[in-house]
């Protein structure tokens, strides 16, 4: 079955700790994205990658970092510099940027205590 | 970044009703448009793409008005299972990066 796998599904961390969220896809998609969703809000773009070894900042990149060393993997690190990290994080992919449907993982719910 | 605006609702309708949502976008160069459905605490899933000539999928009809820069979603004969948040998505005409609206909440009651 092709799809996107995010892990962990739920994560609790203390303030000041860095956290890395995993995102793996086996759809052979070039483009991958990280979005953040807060309660009652839409999805806001953190980072995106159009191709391996390349990534671009989205609207709210401060306090986050990513890497794209392999086509199938796009991990997101939430650093201690992120002032309000508690949120629902969604990873998505598409054949390429602008190419129609986004496929989402099930999301990672991060709570910082 | 260019804006995508939706009425957050909630729209509270009885089963069998017809309900319509609008979504406005500010970037006139936007190229492609979509409606996604998101259930509570789940990931969004594609409901339908929106084509220039309008398109229909069963009880769902999507329309695009480029002159006024809005898209719409019409749901006929609402079912309880249609209760969800409906997200409007616009691909920016320059970068082709998807931009999401805040979503419109629909509650269908018996």
Interface residues (C-beta under 8 A of the other chain):
Chain A: X33 X35 X40 X41 X42 X43 X44 X45 X48 X58 X59 X88 X90 X94 X97 X98 X99 X100 X101 X102 X104 X105 X106 X107 X109
Chain B: X1 X4 X6 X8 X31 X32 X34 X36 X41 X42 X43 X44 X45 X46 X49 X87 X89 X91 X95 X96 X97 X98 X99 X100 X101 X102 X103
